[in-house]
């Protein structure tokens, strides 16, 4: 327990979310509780994490969630560790909500240089129904930008996904490569717009980002097999798209191979996504929780061979492993699943309450005679 890295989670405390101010002390080493010297309240070290108020051992929860992120079916975990299926589902829901909050706090803050983005959607078979999972990634860093689940493959699904991409982007002058679904073009042109203020009355006109480039890969099918593909420049020029691909080193033409490889990774690490498998999810919420767990572990915990760098001479190793979060400049070391699940998202800064009612009258200074 380190009080210098903890912060008060009390939303009514003026010192909430502040780290290293000397306002946090250890209240009980045995019970692992801190104490805030400002609001005089105590809180557990696991407050704000999926392990808060769990009766099971933290080591068991970490092992189960780690196996879930590597594609282990729930039935195997229930049989191996003698757990109830509802208990494992609860742990997965907690972990998924926590990973979603961490993703929004660290990635969706408009600080990532995307440059080249690819997006795609895949259908998922559930018990008695099916859903669509749309995801996007930054190709140069292989950073997973988020995903959306929906029962319908429509414009609302794609617009929500593109809004997540916009929340991550530092600059909007990016290249977006997608498949032939027309909703991608409509969503990009609607989301990547900024108002132009002219000083006149009325609503300002929205203008699409001039540096936005859109390319499509149109596939033609025959008997459920791809027979041909063609590339289409939707926005920008072929020379501009080729320049971005050359600078980022992500190919020579319009393609979606990186996001398709990411889809295969998710199918291998999330049991309900396996084709023709028996571990089918019953609800969309369970599938969504697993998506956030696998996506966050992919970004922060799993090194990629294609992102590794040559190690300095004399370091005793040949390569330096990097995760997508390291390649994007969000961290300087690979995380463990324990680090991910123990990360506490700080609450927003405290603001003094606004004064209500009539403002106090100011006394006038006495005039000298």
SULHURA-V708500 format. One record per helix or strand of 3 or more residues. SS is the DSSP state (h for helix, s for strand). FROM is the first residue (numbers start at 0). TO is the last residue. If there is no record, write none. Layout:
<<SS | FROM | TO> <SS | FROM | TO>>
This chain:
<<h | 2 | 4> <s | 23 | 27> <s | 32 | 35> <s | 41 | 43> <h | 57 | 68> <h | 73 | 80> <h | 84 | 105> <s | 115 | 125> <s | 128 | 137> <s | 142 | 149> <h | 154 | 167> <s | 174 | 178> <h | 181 | 190> <s | 192 | 195> <s | 204 | 207> <s | 212 | 221> <s | 224 | 234> <h | 237 | 247> <h | 256 | 268> <h | 270 | 272> <h | 283 | 299> <s | 303 | 309> <s | 318 | 321> <h | 323 | 326> <h | 336 | 341>>
